[in-house]
Every structure is written in C-alpha cells, then in structure tokens.
Amino acid sequence: MRVFEDRQEAGVVLAEALREHPALKGRDRVVVLAIPRGGLPVGAEVARVLDAAFDVVVVRKLRSPHNPELGFGAVAADGHVEIDHELIKELGLTGTQIEDEVADRTEAVRRRLELYREAVPPVDLEGATVVVVDDGIATGGTAREACLMARRGGAARVLLASPVAPRQVVADLGAVADAIVVLSFPSEFLAVDQAYRAFPQLDDADALATLAGAAGRR
C-alpha cells in the first residue's frame, strides 16, 4: 500500500496519473470538483498541475441513527436526495427518522455551500470533462452522489479520482463514472487516514483558504 506524506503530495501524484489518462487527452475544458473538506487540498493540487478550473461539490451523507459512518443515502447541493431503500429496510428506519435526517443534512449542505460561495463562484459544468476528487473513498456514497451531481450539472464526461480506496467499492462506482483513477488499493482497508503520514482534521477556515488560493490562480 502506498503511503502519502500529506494531502498535498497525494494531489500532485494523483494529478500526474491523470495527466496521462486517455479520458483527458485533447479535452478543451476540464473542471476539477473537490469534495470538502478533505478533498479540497487534493483537488487544488490536481487543478493546479492540470491547469484546470477548480470548484467544490457539496454533498452530505444521510447518517444511520446508531452508526453515523454508515450512510443510507446522500443529499446534494442541487437538492437531489439519493436513498438506499434496501439498507433502509435492513436498518428498520421509520419515515420520520428518514425525513428528519434529510432535513438536517439538506440544511447542512445549504449552510456549507453558502459559506464556500463567499470564496469562489460556481464553475459552469455544461459540456466539460469533470474530475471529481476526494482524499479517499471509504463506502463510496459521497463520491457516487458527487459524480451524479456533476452529470446533472451538464458534464459531458465524469472521472472519479482518489489517492486511496477499497477495490470493491471502486468496482461498484463504475456505474456513475466514465473512468476511475485510484493510486492505492490497501489489501485490508481500515480507513482513509491509513494512506497518509499526516492527516489533520480540516475546518472551514482551512477549506476557505484552499478555495481562495485556488481562485487566485484562475
């Protein structure tokens, strides 16, 4: 398993892998969409190396009541709600539980997007080749919704790129991305941070600084 020094290094290495990818060859307009917060430093490096437009894609996982890490769907900034109905049955969630979580996550998306738009305006995705970037993929729910949101935004082609992910999850995401680039597939995937020596928790100030820096390079 490859271990990266930090998110910035992972972004540079990921960008080099993408630079040679056939899906990006000869493309007039490439947009990098980073999933906050952790995906922002990675995506900013990818956009810098590829000389691509950079923006944020805000989605939030719908959390299971007794295990917040287990998502039963996702909410996107364009208002779309994706729900895993099979998982809902397994968890025995009530209609009220689902509605409350959707309302809570929708408001969280609205607040976060409002904050980020203070730093950067939205990038037009119509007809673009979009690269969705995160610092790692665990269950794949957030990455899936981000790719679908890019398509709903008019992207002509969607690539999903991440430094690390479980192999089976990546196979499942092939239905929503035209191509997937992952640098490391741990034989035993425990968590995204196992692929990094330095993996600090990022706050909104970190996110805004990354977005402002990328905006200054536009």
PyMOL commands that place a pseudoatom at each C-alpha (Angstrom):
pseudoatom trace, name=CA, resn=MET, resi=1, chain=A, elem=C, hetatm=0, pos=[0.000, 0.000, 0.000]
pseudoatom trace, name=CA, resn=ARG, resi=2, chain=A, elem=C, hetatm=0, pos=[1.318, 3.425, -0.884]
pseudoatom trace, name=CA, resn=VAL, resi=3, chain=A, elem=C, hetatm=0, pos=[1.530, 5.967, 1.951]
pseudoatom trace, name=CA, resn=PHE, resi=4, chain=A, elem=C, hetatm=0, pos=[1.492, 9.696, 1.125]
pseudoatom trace, name=CA, resn=GLU, resi=5, chain=A, elem=C, hetatm=0, pos=[3.159, 12.385, 3.185]
pseudoatom trace, name=CA, resn=ASP, resi=6, chain=A, elem=C, hetatm=0, pos=[0.005, 14.525, 3.205]
pseudoatom trace, name=CA, resn=ARG, resi=7, chain=A, elem=C, hetatm=0, pos=[-2.956, 15.538, 1.062]
pseudoatom trace, name=CA, resn=GLN, resi=8, chain=A, elem=C, hetatm=0, pos=[-0.887, 17.963, -0.998]
pseudoatom trace, name=CA, resn=GLU, resi=9, chain=A, elem=C, hetatm=0, pos=[1.588, 15.291, -2.028]
pseudoatom trace, name=CA, resn=ALA, resi=10, chain=A, elem=C, hetatm=0, pos=[-1.257, 12.910, -2.827]
pseudoatom trace, name=CA, resn=GLY, resi=11, chain=A, elem=C, hetatm=0, pos=[-2.812, 15.586, -5.043]
pseudoatom trace, name=CA, resn=VAL, resi=12, chain=A, elem=C, hetatm=0, pos=[0.378, 16.078, -7.037]
pseudoatom trace, name=CA, resn=VAL, resi=13, chain=A, elem=C, hetatm=0, pos=[0.849, 12.336, -7.567]
pseudoatom trace, name=CA, resn=LEU, resi=14, chain=A, elem=C, hetatm=0, pos=[-2.820, 11.948, -8.491]
pseudoatom trace, name=CA, resn=ALA, resi=15, chain=A, elem=C, hetatm=0, pos=[-2.541, 14.803, -10.989]
pseudoatom trace, name=CA, resn=GLU, resi=16, chain=A, elem=C, hetatm=0, pos=[0.431, 13.157, -12.686]
pseudoatom trace, name=CA, resn=ALA, resi=17, chain=A, elem=C, hetatm=0, pos=[-1.572, 9.966, -13.072]
pseudoatom trace, name=CA, resn=LEU, resi=18, chain=A, elem=C, hetatm=0, pos=[-4.491, 11.921, -14.509]
pseudoatom trace, name=CA, resn=ARG, resi=19, chain=A, elem=C, hetatm=0, pos=[-2.299, 13.916, -16.876]
pseudoatom trace, name=CA, resn=GLU, resi=20, chain=A, elem=C, hetatm=0, pos=[-1.638, 10.801, -18.939]
pseudoatom trace, name=CA, resn=HIS, resi=21, chain=A, elem=C, hetatm=0, pos=[-5.165, 9.420, -18.754]
pseudoatom trace, name=CA, resn=PRO, resi=22, chain=A, elem=C, hetatm=0, pos=[-6.809, 8.911, -22.177]
pseudoatom trace, name=CA, resn=ALA, resi=23, chain=A, elem=C, hetatm=0, pos=[-10.063, 10.449, -20.957]
pseudoatom trace, name=CA, resn=LEU, resi=24, chain=A, elem=C, hetatm=0, pos=[-8.315, 13.814, -20.517]
pseudoatom trace, name=CA, resn=LYS, resi=25, chain=A, elem=C, hetatm=0, pos=[-6.275, 13.797, -23.708]
pseudoatom trace, name=CA, resn=GLY, resi=26, chain=A, elem=C, hetatm=0, pos=[-7.266, 16.627, -26.013]
pseudoatom trace, name=CA, resn=ARG, resi=27, chain=A, elem=C, hetatm=0, pos=[-10.092, 17.861, -23.778]
pseudoatom trace, name=CA, resn=ASP, resi=28, chain=A, elem=C, hetatm=0, pos=[-10.688, 21.582, -24.211]
pseudoatom trace, name=CA, resn=ARG, resi=29, chain=A, elem=C, hetatm=0, pos=[-12.270, 22.202, -20.828]
pseudoatom trace, name=CA, resn=VAL, resi=30, chain=A, elem=C, hetatm=0, pos=[-11.511, 20.293, -17.659]
pseudoatom trace, name=CA, resn=VAL, resi=31, chain=A, elem=C, hetatm=0, pos=[-13.092, 21.116, -14.293]
pseudoatom trace, name=CA, resn=VAL, resi=32, chain=A, elem=C, hetatm=0, pos=[-11.889, 19.641, -11.005]
pseudoatom trace, name=CA, resn=LEU, resi=33, chain=A, elem=C, hetatm=0, pos=[-14.650, 19.277, -8.408]
pseudoatom trace, name=CA, resn=ALA, resi=34, chain=A, elem=C, hetatm=0, pos=[-13.358, 18.603, -4.900]
pseudoatom trace, name=CA, resn=ILE, resi=35, chain=A, elem=C, hetatm=0, pos=[-15.417, 17.067, -2.108]
pseudoatom trace, name=CA, resn=PRO, resi=36, chain=A, elem=C, hetatm=0, pos=[-14.904, 19.106, 1.090]
pseudoatom trace, name=CA, resn=ARG, resi=37, chain=A, elem=C, hetatm=0, pos=[-13.266, 19.269, 3.353]
pseudoatom trace, name=CA, resn=GLY, resi=38, chain=A, elem=C, hetatm=0, pos=[-10.529, 16.692, 2.902]
pseudoatom trace, name=CA, resn=GLY, resi=39, chain=A, elem=C, hetatm=0, pos=[-10.784, 16.581, -0.863]
pseudoatom trace, name=CA, resn=LEU, resi=40, chain=A, elem=C, hetatm=0, pos=[-10.062, 20.289, -1.238]
pseudoatom trace, name=CA, resn=PRO, resi=41, chain=A, elem=C, hetatm=0, pos=[-6.251, 20.232, -0.764]
pseudoatom trace, name=CA, resn=VAL, resi=42, chain=A, elem=C, hetatm=0, pos=[-6.016, 17.181, -3.028]
pseudoatom trace, name=CA, resn=GLY, resi=43, chain=A, elem=C, hetatm=0, pos=[-8.266, 18.706, -5.674]
pseudoatom trace, name=CA, resn=ALA, resi=44, chain=A, elem=C, hetatm=0, pos=[-6.480, 22.058, -5.569]
pseudoatom trace, name=CA, resn=GLU, resi=45, chain=A, elem=C, hetatm=0, pos=[-3.186, 20.361, -6.433]
pseudoatom trace, name=CA, resn=VAL, resi=46, chain=A, elem=C, hetatm=0, pos=[-4.837, 18.359, -9.212]
pseudoatom trace, name=CA, resn=ALA, resi=47, chain=A, elem=C, hetatm=0, pos=[-6.340, 21.532, -10.701]
pseudoatom trace, name=CA, resn=ARG, resi=48, chain=A, elem=C, hetatm=0, pos=[-3.015, 23.375, -10.434]
pseudoatom trace, name=CA, resn=VAL, resi=49, chain=A, elem=C, hetatm=0, pos=[-0.994, 20.665, -12.167]
pseudoatom trace, name=CA, resn=LEU, resi=50, chain=A, elem=C, hetatm=0, pos=[-3.613, 20.113, -14.870]
pseudoatom trace, name=CA, resn=ASP, resi=51, chain=A, elem=C, hetatm=0, pos=[-4.232, 23.861, -15.264]
pseudoatom trace, name=CA, resn=ALA, resi=52, chain=A, elem=C, hetatm=0, pos=[-7.936, 23.153, -14.849]
pseudoatom trace, name=CA, resn=ALA, resi=53, chain=A, elem=C, hetatm=0, pos=[-10.828, 25.120, -13.387]
pseudoatom trace, name=CA, resn=PHE, resi=54, chain=A, elem=C, hetatm=0, pos=[-11.477, 24.315, -9.724]
pseudoatom trace, name=CA, resn=ASP, resi=55, chain=A, elem=C, hetatm=0, pos=[-14.687, 24.201, -7.720]
pseudoatom trace, name=CA, resn=VAL, resi=56, chain=A, elem=C, hetatm=0, pos=[-16.290, 22.485, -4.773]
pseudoatom trace, name=CA, resn=VAL, resi=57, chain=A, elem=C, hetatm=0, pos=[-19.060, 19.875, -4.881]
pseudoatom trace, name=CA, resn=VAL, resi=58, chain=A, elem=C, hetatm=0, pos=[-21.067, 19.809, -1.662]
pseudoatom trace, name=CA, resn=VAL, resi=59, chain=A, elem=C, hetatm=0, pos=[-22.845, 16.601, -0.710]
pseudoatom trace, name=CA, resn=ARG, resi=60, chain=A, elem=C, hetatm=0, pos=[-23.733, 15.176, 2.676]
pseudoatom trace, name=CA, resn=LYS, resi=61, chain=A, elem=C, hetatm=0, pos=[-24.216, 11.582, 3.733]
pseudoatom trace, name=CA, resn=LEU, resi=62, chain=A, elem=C, hetatm=0, pos=[-27.529, 10.560, 5.302]
pseudoatom trace, name=CA, resn=ARG, resi=63, chain=A, elem=C, hetatm=0, pos=[-26.384, 9.042, 8.584]
pseudoatom trace, name=CA, resn=SER, resi=64, chain=A, elem=C, hetatm=0, pos=[-27.773, 5.927, 10.189]
pseudoatom trace, name=CA, resn=PRO, resi=65, chain=A, elem=C, hetatm=0, pos=[-29.015, 6.672, 13.744]
pseudoatom trace, name=CA, resn=HIS, resi=66, chain=A, elem=C, hetatm=0, pos=[-26.807, 4.126, 15.553]
pseudoatom trace, name=CA, resn=ASN, resi=67, chain=A, elem=C, hetatm=0, pos=[-23.800, 4.322, 13.223]
pseudoatom trace, name=CA, resn=PRO, resi=68, chain=A, elem=C, hetatm=0, pos=[-23.163, 7.782, 11.715]
pseudoatom trace, name=CA, resn=GLU, resi=69, chain=A, elem=C, hetatm=0, pos=[-20.412, 6.361, 9.493]
pseudoatom trace, name=CA, resn=LEU, resi=70, chain=A, elem=C, hetatm=0, pos=[-22.961, 4.141, 7.756]
pseudoatom trace, name=CA, resn=GLY, resi=71, chain=A, elem=C, hetatm=0, pos=[-24.804, 6.194, 5.159]
pseudoatom trace, name=CA, resn=PHE, resi=72, chain=A, elem=C, hetatm=0, pos=[-28.203, 5.212, 3.829]
pseudoatom trace, name=CA, resn=GLY, resi=73, chain=A, elem=C, hetatm=0, pos=[-28.076, 7.851, 1.091]
pseudoatom trace, name=CA, resn=ALA, resi=74, chain=A, elem=C, hetatm=0, pos=[-26.885, 11.352, 0.350]
pseudoatom trace, name=CA, resn=VAL, resi=75, chain=A, elem=C, hetatm=0, pos=[-28.086, 14.914, -0.200]
pseudoatom trace, name=CA, resn=ALA, resi=76, chain=A, elem=C, hetatm=0, pos=[-26.538, 17.116, -2.888]
pseudoatom trace, name=CA, resn=ALA, resi=77, chain=A, elem=C, hetatm=0, pos=[-26.300, 20.895, -3.222]
pseudoatom trace, name=CA, resn=ASP, resi=78, chain=A, elem=C, hetatm=0, pos=[-28.678, 20.848, -6.198]
pseudoatom trace, name=CA, resn=GLY, resi=79, chain=A, elem=C, hetatm=0, pos=[-31.413, 19.463, -3.933]
pseudoatom trace, name=CA, resn=HIS, resi=80, chain=A, elem=C, hetatm=0, pos=[-31.229, 15.869, -5.131]
pseudoatom trace, name=CA, resn=VAL, resi=81, chain=A, elem=C, hetatm=0, pos=[-31.700, 13.184, -2.485]
pseudoatom trace, name=CA, resn=GLU, resi=82, chain=A, elem=C, hetatm=0, pos=[-30.358, 9.668, -3.080]
pseudoatom trace, name=CA, resn=ILE, resi=83, chain=A, elem=C, hetatm=0, pos=[-31.691, 6.928, -0.779]
pseudoatom trace, name=CA, resn=ASP, resi=84, chain=A, elem=C, hetatm=0, pos=[-30.648, 3.291, -0.439]
pseudoatom trace, name=CA, resn=HIS, resi=85, chain=A, elem=C, hetatm=0, pos=[-34.042, 1.690, 0.060]
pseudoatom trace, name=CA, resn=GLU, resi=86, chain=A, elem=C, hetatm=0, pos=[-32.616, -1.791, 0.675]
pseudoatom trace, name=CA, resn=LEU, resi=87, chain=A, elem=C, hetatm=0, pos=[-30.432, -0.502, 3.501]
pseudoatom trace, name=CA, resn=ILE, resi=88, chain=A, elem=C, hetatm=0, pos=[-33.365, 1.398, 4.985]
pseudoatom trace, name=CA, resn=LYS, resi=89, chain=A, elem=C, hetatm=0, pos=[-35.259, -1.894, 5.215]
pseudoatom trace, name=CA, resn=GLU, resi=90, chain=A, elem=C, hetatm=0, pos=[-32.294, -3.636, 6.839]
pseudoatom trace, name=CA, resn=LEU, resi=91, chain=A, elem=C, hetatm=0, pos=[-31.913, -0.841, 9.397]
pseudoatom trace, name=CA, resn=GLY, resi=92, chain=A, elem=C, hetatm=0, pos=[-35.624, -0.642, 10.089]
pseudoatom trace, name=CA, resn=LEU, resi=93, chain=A, elem=C, hetatm=0, pos=[-35.708, 3.139, 9.770]
pseudoatom trace, name=CA, resn=THR, resi=94, chain=A, elem=C, hetatm=0, pos=[-39.036, 4.915, 10.140]
pseudoatom trace, name=CA, resn=GLY, resi=95, chain=A, elem=C, hetatm=0, pos=[-40.386, 7.557, 7.799]
pseudoatom trace, name=CA, resn=THR, resi=96, chain=A, elem=C, hetatm=0, pos=[-39.889, 10.178, 10.496]
pseudoatom trace, name=CA, resn=GLN, resi=97, chain=A, elem=C, hetatm=0, pos=[-36.239, 9.215, 11.011]
pseudoatom trace, name=CA, resn=ILE, resi=98, chain=A, elem=C, hetatm=0, pos=[-35.583, 9.478, 7.292]
pseudoatom trace, name=CA, resn=GLU, resi=99, chain=A, elem=C, hetatm=0, pos=[-37.389, 12.803, 6.913]
pseudoatom trace, name=CA, resn=ASP, resi=100, chain=A, elem=C, hetatm=0, pos=[-35.589, 14.324, 9.912]
pseudoatom trace, name=CA, resn=GLU, resi=101, chain=A, elem=C, hetatm=0, pos=[-32.167, 13.284, 8.646]
pseudoatom trace, name=CA, resn=VAL, resi=102, chain=A, elem=C, hetatm=0, pos=[-32.877, 14.528, 5.117]
pseudoatom trace, name=CA, resn=ALA, resi=103, chain=A, elem=C, hetatm=0, pos=[-33.999, 17.898, 6.517]
pseudoatom trace, name=CA, resn=ASP, resi=104, chain=A, elem=C, hetatm=0, pos=[-30.935, 18.163, 8.769]
pseudoatom trace, name=CA, resn=ARG, resi=105, chain=A, elem=C, hetatm=0, pos=[-28.457, 17.261, 6.013]
pseudoatom trace, name=CA, resn=THR, resi=106, chain=A, elem=C, hetatm=0, pos=[-30.177, 19.499, 3.466]
pseudoatom trace, name=CA, resn=GLU, resi=107, chain=A, elem=C, hetatm=0, pos=[-29.754, 22.457, 5.803]
pseudoatom trace, name=CA, resn=ALA, resi=108, chain=A, elem=C, hetatm=0, pos=[-26.116, 21.477, 6.423]
pseudoatom trace, name=CA, resn=VAL, resi=109, chain=A, elem=C, hetatm=0, pos=[-25.478, 21.448, 2.670]
pseudoatom trace, name=CA, resn=ARG, resi=110, chain=A, elem=C, hetatm=0, pos=[-27.148, 24.845, 2.266]
pseudoatom trace, name=CA, resn=ARG, resi=111, chain=A, elem=C, hetatm=0, pos=[-25.040, 26.427, 5.020]
pseudoatom trace, name=CA, resn=ARG, resi=112, chain=A, elem=C, hetatm=0, pos=[-21.793, 24.941, 3.772]
pseudoatom trace, name=CA, resn=LEU, resi=113, chain=A, elem=C, hetatm=0, pos=[-22.414, 25.940, 0.160]
pseudoatom trace, name=CA, resn=GLU, resi=114, chain=A, elem=C, hetatm=0, pos=[-23.318, 29.474, 1.207]
pseudoatom trace, name=CA, resn=LEU, resi=115, chain=A, elem=C, hetatm=0, pos=[-20.026, 29.696, 3.094]
pseudoatom trace, name=CA, resn=TYR, resi=116, chain=A, elem=C, hetatm=0, pos=[-17.943, 28.357, 0.217]
pseudoatom trace, name=CA, resn=ARG, resi=117, chain=A, elem=C, hetatm=0, pos=[-19.575, 30.618, -2.334]
pseudoatom trace, name=CA, resn=GLU, resi=118, chain=A, elem=C, hetatm=0, pos=[-18.177, 33.569, -0.389]
pseudoatom trace, name=CA, resn=ALA, resi=119, chain=A, elem=C, hetatm=0, pos=[-14.754, 32.386, -1.613]
pseudoatom trace, name=CA, resn=VAL, resi=120, chain=A, elem=C, hetatm=0, pos=[-15.496, 31.105, -5.120]
pseudoatom trace, name=CA, resn=PRO, resi=121, chain=A, elem=C, hetatm=0, pos=[-18.332, 31.443, -7.635]
pseudoatom trace, name=CA, resn=PRO, resi=122, chain=A, elem=C, hetatm=0, pos=[-19.693, 28.272, -9.242]
pseudoatom trace, name=CA, resn=VAL, resi=123, chain=A, elem=C, hetatm=0, pos=[-17.994, 26.915, -12.360]
pseudoatom trace, name=CA, resn=ASP, resi=124, chain=A, elem=C, hetatm=0, pos=[-20.172, 26.062, -15.354]
pseudoatom trace, name=CA, resn=LEU, resi=125, chain=A, elem=C, hetatm=0, pos=[-20.054, 22.299, -15.944]
pseudoatom trace, name=CA, resn=GLU, resi=126, chain=A, elem=C, hetatm=0, pos=[-22.013, 22.243, -19.205]
pseudoatom trace, name=CA, resn=GLY, resi=127, chain=A, elem=C, hetatm=0, pos=[-20.060, 20.210, -21.743]
pseudoatom trace, name=CA, resn=ALA, resi=128, chain=A, elem=C, hetatm=0, pos=[-16.952, 19.958, -19.534]
pseudoatom trace, name=CA, resn=THR, resi=129, chain=A, elem=C, hetatm=0, pos=[-14.872, 16.949, -18.612]
pseudoatom trace, name=CA, resn=VAL, resi=130, chain=A, elem=C, hetatm=0, pos=[-15.259, 16.854, -14.836]
pseudoatom trace, name=CA, resn=VAL, resi=131, chain=A, elem=C, hetatm=0, pos=[-12.820, 15.227, -12.428]
pseudoatom trace, name=CA, resn=VAL, resi=132, chain=A, elem=C, hetatm=0, pos=[-14.393, 14.542, -9.014]
pseudoatom trace, name=CA, resn=VAL, resi=133, chain=A, elem=C, hetatm=0, pos=[-11.678, 14.374, -6.349]
pseudoatom trace, name=CA, resn=ASP, resi=134, chain=A, elem=C, hetatm=0, pos=[-11.621, 13.298, -2.704]
pseudoatom trace, name=CA, resn=ASP, resi=135, chain=A, elem=C, hetatm=0, pos=[-8.794, 12.491, -0.304]
pseudoatom trace, name=CA, resn=GLY, resi=136, chain=A, elem=C, hetatm=0, pos=[-10.055, 8.928, -0.074]
pseudoatom trace, name=CA, resn=ILE, resi=137, chain=A, elem=C, hetatm=0, pos=[-13.089, 6.775, -0.726]
pseudoatom trace, name=CA, resn=ALA, resi=138, chain=A, elem=C, hetatm=0, pos=[-14.458, 4.582, 2.061]
pseudoatom trace, name=CA, resn=THR, resi=139, chain=A, elem=C, hetatm=0, pos=[-18.038, 3.472, 1.415]
pseudoatom trace, name=CA, resn=GLY, resi=140, chain=A, elem=C, hetatm=0, pos=[-18.430, 5.360, -1.863]
pseudoatom trace, name=CA, resn=GLY, resi=141, chain=A, elem=C, hetatm=0, pos=[-21.769, 7.021, -1.094]
pseudoatom trace, name=CA, resn=THR, resi=142, chain=A, elem=C, hetatm=0, pos=[-20.496, 10.592, -1.155]
pseudoatom trace, name=CA, resn=ALA, resi=143, chain=A, elem=C, hetatm=0, pos=[-18.359, 10.018, -4.239]
pseudoatom trace, name=CA, resn=ARG, resi=144, chain=A, elem=C, hetatm=0, pos=[-21.306, 8.444, -6.029]
pseudoatom trace, name=CA, resn=GLU, resi=145, chain=A, elem=C, hetatm=0, pos=[-23.585, 11.411, -5.366]
pseudoatom trace, name=CA, resn=ALA, resi=146, chain=A, elem=C, hetatm=0, pos=[-20.865, 13.883, -6.358]
pseudoatom trace, name=CA, resn=CYS, resi=147, chain=A, elem=C, hetatm=0, pos=[-20.458, 12.141, -9.723]
pseudoatom trace, name=CA, resn=LEU, resi=148, chain=A, elem=C, hetatm=0, pos=[-24.207, 12.114, -10.285]
pseudoatom trace, name=CA, resn=MET, resi=149, chain=A, elem=C, hetatm=0, pos=[-24.408, 15.796, -9.387]
pseudoatom trace, name=CA, resn=ALA, resi=150, chain=A, elem=C, hetatm=0, pos=[-21.714, 16.574, -11.967]
pseudoatom trace, name=CA, resn=ARG, resi=151, chain=A, elem=C, hetatm=0, pos=[-23.772, 14.766, -14.609]
pseudoatom trace, name=CA, resn=ARG, resi=152, chain=A, elem=C, hetatm=0, pos=[-26.913, 16.638, -13.618]
pseudoatom trace, name=CA, resn=GLY, resi=153, chain=A, elem=C, hetatm=0, pos=[-24.883, 19.830, -13.974]
pseudoatom trace, name=CA, resn=GLY, resi=154, chain=A, elem=C, hetatm=0, pos=[-24.230, 19.070, -17.626]
pseudoatom trace, name=CA, resn=ALA, resi=155, chain=A, elem=C, hetatm=0, pos=[-20.818, 17.389, -17.566]
pseudoatom trace, name=CA, resn=ALA, resi=156, chain=A, elem=C, hetatm=0, pos=[-20.008, 15.640, -20.827]
pseudoatom trace, name=CA, resn=ARG, resi=157, chain=A, elem=C, hetatm=0, pos=[-17.698, 13.182, -19.096]
pseudoatom trace, name=CA, resn=VAL, resi=158, chain=A, elem=C, hetatm=0, pos=[-17.063, 12.367, -15.424]
pseudoatom trace, name=CA, resn=LEU, resi=159, chain=A, elem=C, hetatm=0, pos=[-13.876, 10.941, -13.938]
pseudoatom trace, name=CA, resn=LEU, resi=160, chain=A, elem=C, hetatm=0, pos=[-13.555, 9.971, -10.289]
pseudoatom trace, name=CA, resn=ALA, resi=161, chain=A, elem=C, hetatm=0, pos=[-10.089, 10.314, -8.771]
pseudoatom trace, name=CA, resn=SER, resi=162, chain=A, elem=C, hetatm=0, pos=[-8.795, 9.466, -5.305]
pseudoatom trace, name=CA, resn=PRO, resi=163, chain=A, elem=C, hetatm=0, pos=[-5.466, 8.563, -3.716]
pseudoatom trace, name=CA, resn=VAL, resi=164, chain=A, elem=C, hetatm=0, pos=[-6.899, 5.546, -1.882]
pseudoatom trace, name=CA, resn=ALA, resi=165, chain=A, elem=C, hetatm=0, pos=[-10.000, 3.333, -1.910]
pseudoatom trace, name=CA, resn=PRO, resi=166, chain=A, elem=C, hetatm=0, pos=[-11.168, -0.247, -1.366]
pseudoatom trace, name=CA, resn=ARG, resi=167, chain=A, elem=C, hetatm=0, pos=[-11.117, -2.199, -4.631]
pseudoatom trace, name=CA, resn=GLN, resi=168, chain=A, elem=C, hetatm=0, pos=[-14.697, -3.496, -4.355]
pseudoatom trace, name=CA, resn=VAL, resi=169, chain=A, elem=C, hetatm=0, pos=[-16.153, -0.041, -3.696]
pseudoatom trace, name=CA, resn=VAL, resi=170, chain=A, elem=C, hetatm=0, pos=[-14.388, 1.294, -6.783]
pseudoatom trace, name=CA, resn=ALA, resi=171, chain=A, elem=C, hetatm=0, pos=[-15.861, -1.522, -8.866]
pseudoatom trace, name=CA, resn=ASP, resi=172, chain=A, elem=C, hetatm=0, pos=[-19.336, -0.537, -7.695]
pseudoatom trace, name=CA, resn=LEU, resi=173, chain=A, elem=C, hetatm=0, pos=[-18.743, 3.109, -8.668]
pseudoatom trace, name=CA, resn=GLY, resi=174, chain=A, elem=C, hetatm=0, pos=[-18.086, 2.222, -12.286]
pseudoatom trace, name=CA, resn=ALA, resi=175, chain=A, elem=C, hetatm=0, pos=[-21.777, 2.787, -12.996]
pseudoatom trace, name=CA, resn=VAL, resi=176, chain=A, elem=C, hetatm=0, pos=[-21.571, 6.535, -12.247]
pseudoatom trace, name=CA, resn=ALA, resi=177, chain=A, elem=C, hetatm=0, pos=[-18.135, 7.477, -13.622]
pseudoatom trace, name=CA, resn=ASP, resi=178, chain=A, elem=C, hetatm=0, pos=[-16.732, 7.131, -17.121]
pseudoatom trace, name=CA, resn=ALA, resi=179, chain=A, elem=C, hetatm=0, pos=[-13.320, 6.389, -15.628]
pseudoatom trace, name=CA, resn=ILE, resi=180, chain=A, elem=C, hetatm=0, pos=[-11.876, 5.938, -12.144]
pseudoatom trace, name=CA, resn=VAL, resi=181, chain=A, elem=C, hetatm=0, pos=[-8.286, 6.655, -11.103]
pseudoatom trace, name=CA, resn=VAL, resi=182, chain=A, elem=C, hetatm=0, pos=[-7.131, 5.373, -7.705]
pseudoatom trace, name=CA, resn=LEU, resi=183, chain=A, elem=C, hetatm=0, pos=[-3.475, 5.266, -6.689]
pseudoatom trace, name=CA, resn=SER, resi=184, chain=A, elem=C, hetatm=0, pos=[-3.604, 2.767, -3.826]
pseudoatom trace, name=CA, resn=PHE, resi=185, chain=A, elem=C, hetatm=0, pos=[-5.791, -0.239, -3.016]
pseudoatom trace, name=CA, resn=PRO, resi=186, chain=A, elem=C, hetatm=0, pos=[-4.902, -1.463, 0.502]
pseudoatom trace, name=CA, resn=SER, resi=187, chain=A, elem=C, hetatm=0, pos=[-5.184, -5.227, 0.894]
pseudoatom trace, name=CA, resn=GLU, resi=188, chain=A, elem=C, hetatm=0, pos=[-7.025, -4.516, 4.153]
pseudoatom trace, name=CA, resn=PHE, resi=189, chain=A, elem=C, hetatm=0, pos=[-8.868, -1.208, 4.027]
pseudoatom trace, name=CA, resn=LEU, resi=190, chain=A, elem=C, hetatm=0, pos=[-9.422, 0.212, 7.512]
pseudoatom trace, name=CA, resn=ALA, resi=191, chain=A, elem=C, hetatm=0, pos=[-9.804, 3.972, 6.987]
pseudoatom trace, name=CA, resn=VAL, resi=192, chain=A, elem=C, hetatm=0, pos=[-8.717, 6.691, 4.600]
pseudoatom trace, name=CA, resn=ASP, resi=193, chain=A, elem=C, hetatm=0, pos=[-6.080, 8.014, 7.005]
pseudoatom trace, name=CA, resn=GLN, resi=194, chain=A, elem=C, hetatm=0, pos=[-4.060, 4.787, 6.787]
pseudoatom trace, name=CA, resn=ALA, resi=195, chain=A, elem=C, hetatm=0, pos=[-2.757, 6.076, 3.431]
pseudoatom trace, name=CA, resn=TYR, resi=196, chain=A, elem=C, hetatm=0, pos=[-1.297, 9.290, 4.964]
pseudoatom trace, name=CA, resn=ARG, resi=197, chain=A, elem=C, hetatm=0, pos=[1.525, 10.086, 7.358]
pseudoatom trace, name=CA, resn=ALA, resi=198, chain=A, elem=C, hetatm=0, pos=[-0.038, 13.462, 8.149]
pseudoatom trace, name=CA, resn=PHE, resi=199, chain=A, elem=C, hetatm=0, pos=[-3.835, 13.595, 8.057]
pseudoatom trace, name=CA, resn=PRO, resi=200, chain=A, elem=C, hetatm=0, pos=[-5.031, 16.578, 10.113]
pseudoatom trace, name=CA, resn=GLN, resi=201, chain=A, elem=C, hetatm=0, pos=[-8.703, 17.322, 10.547]
pseudoatom trace, name=CA, resn=LEU, resi=202, chain=A, elem=C, hetatm=0, pos=[-9.649, 20.344, 8.435]
pseudoatom trace, name=CA, resn=ASP, resi=203, chain=A, elem=C, hetatm=0, pos=[-12.064, 23.087, 9.479]
pseudoatom trace, name=CA, resn=ASP, resi=204, chain=A, elem=C, hetatm=0, pos=[-13.970, 25.703, 7.492]
pseudoatom trace, name=CA, resn=ALA, resi=205, chain=A, elem=C, hetatm=0, pos=[-11.088, 28.168, 7.733]
pseudoatom trace, name=CA, resn=ASP, resi=206, chain=A, elem=C, hetatm=0, pos=[-8.798, 25.614, 6.070]
pseudoatom trace, name=CA, resn=ALA, resi=207, chain=A, elem=C, hetatm=0, pos=[-11.390, 24.984, 3.364]
pseudoatom trace, name=CA, resn=LEU, resi=208, chain=A, elem=C, hetatm=0, pos=[-11.885, 28.678, 2.644]
pseudoatom trace, name=CA, resn=ALA, resi=209, chain=A, elem=C, hetatm=0, pos=[-8.128, 29.274, 2.487]
pseudoatom trace, name=CA, resn=THR, resi=210, chain=A, elem=C, hetatm=0, pos=[-7.746, 26.467, -0.063]
pseudoatom trace, name=CA, resn=LEU, resi=211, chain=A, elem=C, hetatm=0, pos=[-10.610, 27.772, -2.174]
pseudoatom trace, name=CA, resn=ALA, resi=212, chain=A, elem=C, hetatm=0, pos=[-9.322, 31.346, -2.039]
pseudoatom trace, name=CA, resn=GLY, resi=213, chain=A, elem=C, hetatm=0, pos=[-5.844, 30.216, -3.055]
pseudoatom trace, name=CA, resn=ALA, resi=214, chain=A, elem=C, hetatm=0, pos=[-7.222, 28.260, -5.991]
pseudoatom trace, name=CA, resn=ALA, resi=215, chain=A, elem=C, hetatm=0, pos=[-9.424, 31.180, -7.014]
pseudoatom trace, name=CA, resn=GLY, resi=216, chain=A, elem=C, hetatm=0, pos=[-6.357, 33.417, -7.078]
pseudoatom trace, name=CA, resn=ARG, resi=217, chain=A, elem=C, hetatm=0, pos=[-4.777, 31.139, -9.664]
pseudoatom trace, name=CA, resn=ARG, resi=218, chain=A, elem=C, hetatm=0, pos=[-7.774, 31.218, -12.014]
for i in range(1, 218): cmd.bond("trace and resi %d" % i, "trace and resi %d" % (i + 1))
show_as sticks, trace
zoom trace
